[in-house]
Amino acid sequence: MGVHEPLQPLVESAVSLQQVTKVFGAGQSLVVALEGIDLEVPTGRFTCLVGASGCGKSTLLSLVAGLEKPSAGSVAVVGRTALMFQEAALFGWLTLQKNVELAIKLRGESNRQERKAEAMELLELVRLADFAHHQPHEVSGGMRQRAALARSLAQKPDVLLMDEPFGALDAITRDLLHEELESIWRAQAMTVLFVTHNVREAVRLGDEVIVLSSRPGRVVERISVDVERPRRIESAAVAGVAATIADRLREEVRRHGDH
């Protein structure tokens, strides 16, 4: 049985997966989601995971977050993790400020005034200070995702895990959030592990793109993104790297379809 445990601070990798396999079910209903995953994510690196639907990307994040245990192998993480999903999943009866305050309270901060002040600082960081007293249904989808990001940051994560957080947003809103996320990542010096099905998004954001095979998910390629920041998702340089990755993914889909 696998384990999920903190690494020693001297280890350079923020996230380490060693021969990780994850199996769901048993007998005829058994599904091998991930098989033999070896992955090191350096501290401070923005790493993106891409792969066909059902290749185990979200499962991998759940293992890193400690929500699931590996069936075999080991998962180790330096410090605290926070997981952000595609859906903002804010509490609808609370204001944006109160949603963020709750995350700070769960972190262990008991002083109400300090929680309020920190929540406002985080909302300011994601440009939502003017909407602090609005409830989620009163703001746009992009604003809800900003609030969800502020709530994730309220956990003071060393490793921020993001599961297709911008997948449901329009292109312009997504582009603006890319800029904000990149700015926050640089300022906070976090490690980010970002799952997306959008290859251009992965190249726009990532220092490195990890390509997973079709189920069972295995690491089939690691591609360093040597494109100078800041990047534009529509730039020729981003498009060129994205095309290479897309070709690799098509190979995997065809291979899977032949079995």
C-alpha positions in Angstrom: 0.0 0.0 0.0 1.3 3.5 -0.9 1.9 6.3 1.6 1.4 10.1 1.6 4.0 11.8 3.7 6.0 15.0 3.9 9.5 15.1 2.5 12.4 16.5 4.4 12.9 20.2 3.7 16.3 19.7 2.1 14.7 17.8 -0.8 14.6 20.0 -3.9 11.4 18.5 -5.3 8.2 19.9 -3.8 6.2 16.9 -5.1 7.6 13.4 -5.6 5.8 10.4 -7.0 7.6 7.1 -7.2 6.2 4.1 -9.1 2.7 5.3 -8.2 -0.2 3.1 -9.3 -3.9 3.8 -8.5 -6.6 1.1 -9.0 -10.3 1.6 -8.5 -12.8 -1.3 -8.0 -12.1 -5.0 -8.2 -12.7 -8.0 -10.4 -14.5 -7.3 -13.7 -15.1 -3.6 -12.6 -11.4 -3.0 -11.8 -10.0 0.1 -13.5 -6.3 1.0 -13.5 -6.3 4.8 -13.5 -2.5 5.4 -13.1 0.4 2.9 -13.5 4.0 3.3 -12.6 4.1 7.0 -12.4 7.5 8.6 -11.6 7.3 12.3 -11.3 9.4 15.0 -9.6 8.1 18.6 -9.5 10.9 21.0 -8.5 10.1 23.6 -5.8 8.8 26.8 -7.3 8.1 25.3 -10.7 4.9 25.8 -12.6 4.2 22.3 -14.0 1.2 21.5 -16.3 -0.3 18.0 -16.8 -2.1 17.2 -20.1 -3.6 14.1 -21.5 -6.7 12.6 -23.0 -9.9 12.5 -21.0 -9.8 9.7 -18.5 -6.1 9.5 -18.4 -5.9 10.0 -14.6 -4.9 13.7 -14.4 -7.4 14.5 -11.7 -6.7 11.3 -9.9 -3.0 12.3 -9.7 -3.9 15.6 -8.2 -6.1 13.9 -5.6 -3.2 11.7 -4.7 -0.9 14.7 -4.2 -3.5 16.4 -2.2 -3.9 13.4 0.1 -7.5 12.9 -0.8 -6.7 9.5 -2.2 -4.0 6.9 -1.3 -2.0 5.2 -4.0 -2.6 1.5 -4.5 1.2 1.1 -4.9 4.2 3.4 -4.8 4.7 6.5 -2.8 3.6 10.2 -2.9 5.5 12.8 -1.0 4.9 16.5 -0.7 6.9 19.3 0.9 4.6 21.6 3.0 1.0 22.4 2.7 -1.2 21.8 -0.4 -4.4 23.5 -1.6 -6.6 22.2 -4.3 -8.7 24.4 -6.7 -11.3 22.8 -8.9 -13.0 23.8 -12.2 -16.1 24.8 -10.2 -15.6 27.6 -7.7 -17.7 25.7 -5.1 -18.1 28.7 -2.9 -20.7 28.7 -0.1 -23.6 30.5 -1.7 -25.0 31.9 1.6 -21.7 33.6 2.5 -20.2 36.7 0.9 -16.9 36.4 -1.0 -15.1 37.9 2.0 -16.7 35.3 4.4 -15.8 32.5 2.1 -12.2 33.5 2.3 -12.4 34.1 6.0 -13.7 30.6 6.5 -10.6 29.1 4.9 -8.4 31.3 7.1 -10.3 30.1 10.2 -10.0 26.5 9.2 -6.2 27.1 8.8 -6.3 27.9 12.6 -6.4 31.7 12.7 -8.8 32.4 15.6 -8.6 36.2 15.7 -11.7 37.6 13.9 -10.2 41.0 13.0 -7.0 39.4 11.7 -9.1 37.0 9.6 -11.1 39.9 8.2 -8.0 41.9 7.4 -6.2 38.9 5.7 -9.3 38.1 3.7 -9.5 41.6 2.4 -5.8 41.6 1.5 -6.3 38.4 -0.5 -9.4 39.8 -2.3 -7.4 42.9 -3.1 -4.7 40.6 -4.6 -7.3 39.0 -7.0 -8.9 42.4 -7.7 -12.1 41.7 -5.8 -12.0 44.1 -2.9 -14.9 46.1 -4.3 -17.0 42.9 -4.4 -16.1 41.6 -0.9 -19.7 41.9 0.4 -21.3 40.3 -2.6 -22.6 36.7 -2.6 -21.3 34.3 -5.3 -24.6 34.5 -7.3 -24.1 38.2 -7.6 -20.8 38.1 -9.5 -19.6 36.6 -12.8 -18.0 33.2 -13.3 -14.6 34.7 -13.6 -15.1 36.6 -10.3 -16.1 33.4 -8.6 -12.9 31.7 -9.8 -10.9 34.7 -8.5 -12.6 34.3 -5.1 -11.9 30.5 -5.2 -8.2 31.4 -5.9 -8.2 33.8 -3.0 -9.7 31.0 -0.8 -7.0 28.6 -1.9 -4.3 31.2 -1.2 -5.8 31.7 2.3 -4.6 28.2 3.1 -1.0 29.5 2.6 -0.1 26.6 0.3 3.4 25.7 -0.6 2.0 23.6 -3.4 -1.1 24.9 -5.3 -3.0 22.1 -7.2 -5.3 23.3 -9.9 -7.8 21.0 -11.7 -8.9 22.7 -14.9 -9.8 25.8 -13.0 -10.5 28.0 -16.1 -12.0 25.4 -18.3 -15.6 26.8 -18.1 -14.6 30.4 -18.7 -14.7 32.4 -22.0 -11.4 33.0 -23.8 -11.0 36.7 -22.7 -11.7 36.0 -19.0 -9.4 33.0 -19.1 -6.6 35.1 -20.6 -7.0 37.7 -17.9 -6.9 35.0 -15.2 -3.8 33.5 -16.7 -2.0 36.9 -16.2 -3.2 37.2 -12.6 -2.3 33.6 -11.7 1.2 34.0 -13.2 1.7 37.2 -11.3 0.6 35.6 -8.0 2.7 32.5 -8.6 5.8 34.7 -9.1 5.0 36.9 -6.0 4.1 34.0 -3.7 7.0 31.7 -4.9 4.7 28.7 -4.9 4.9 25.4 -6.7 2.0 24.9 -9.0 0.7 21.6 -10.4 -1.9 22.5 -13.0 -4.2 20.1 -14.9 -5.7 21.1 -18.2 -7.0 19.6 -21.4 -6.1 22.8 -23.2 -2.6 22.4 -24.7 -2.1 26.0 -25.4 -3.1 26.9 -21.9 -0.5 24.5 -20.6 2.2 26.1 -22.8 1.1 29.6 -21.9 1.5 28.9 -18.2 3.9 26.1 -17.6 7.7 25.9 -17.2 7.2 22.3 -18.1 4.4 20.2 -19.6 3.9 16.6 -18.6 2.2 14.4 -21.1 0.2 11.5 -19.8 -0.8 8.4 -21.8 -4.4 7.3 -22.2 -5.6 5.0 -19.5 -3.8 3.7 -17.6 -2.1 7.0 -17.2 1.7 6.9 -17.5 4.2 9.7 -18.0 5.1 9.5 -21.7 6.9 12.8 -22.2 8.2 15.8 -20.3 8.5 19.0 -22.5 10.3 22.0 -21.2 8.7 25.3 -22.3 11.6 27.5 -23.4 9.4 30.5 -24.3 10.2 33.8 -22.6 7.7 35.2 -20.2 5.4 37.1 -20.3 3.7 34.9 -22.9 0.6 35.3 -25.0 -1.6 32.3 -25.7 -2.0 33.3 -29.3 1.7 33.9 -29.9 3.6 31.9 -32.6 6.1 30.5 -30.1 3.3 29.2 -27.8 1.5 27.8 -30.8 4.6 26.0 -32.0 5.2 24.2 -28.7 1.5 23.4 -28.3 1.4 21.8 -31.8 4.2 19.5 -30.8 2.4 18.4 -27.7 -0.9 18.0 -29.5 0.8 15.7 -32.0 2.1 13.6 -29.2 -1.4 13.4 -27.6 -2.9 12.4 -30.9 -0.4 9.5 -31.1 -1.5 8.4 -27.6 -5.2 8.6 -28.5 -4.6 6.5 -31.7 -2.5 4.0 -29.8 -5.3 3.6 -27.2 -7.9 3.3 -29.9 -6.0 0.4 -31.5 -6.2 -1.7 -28.3 
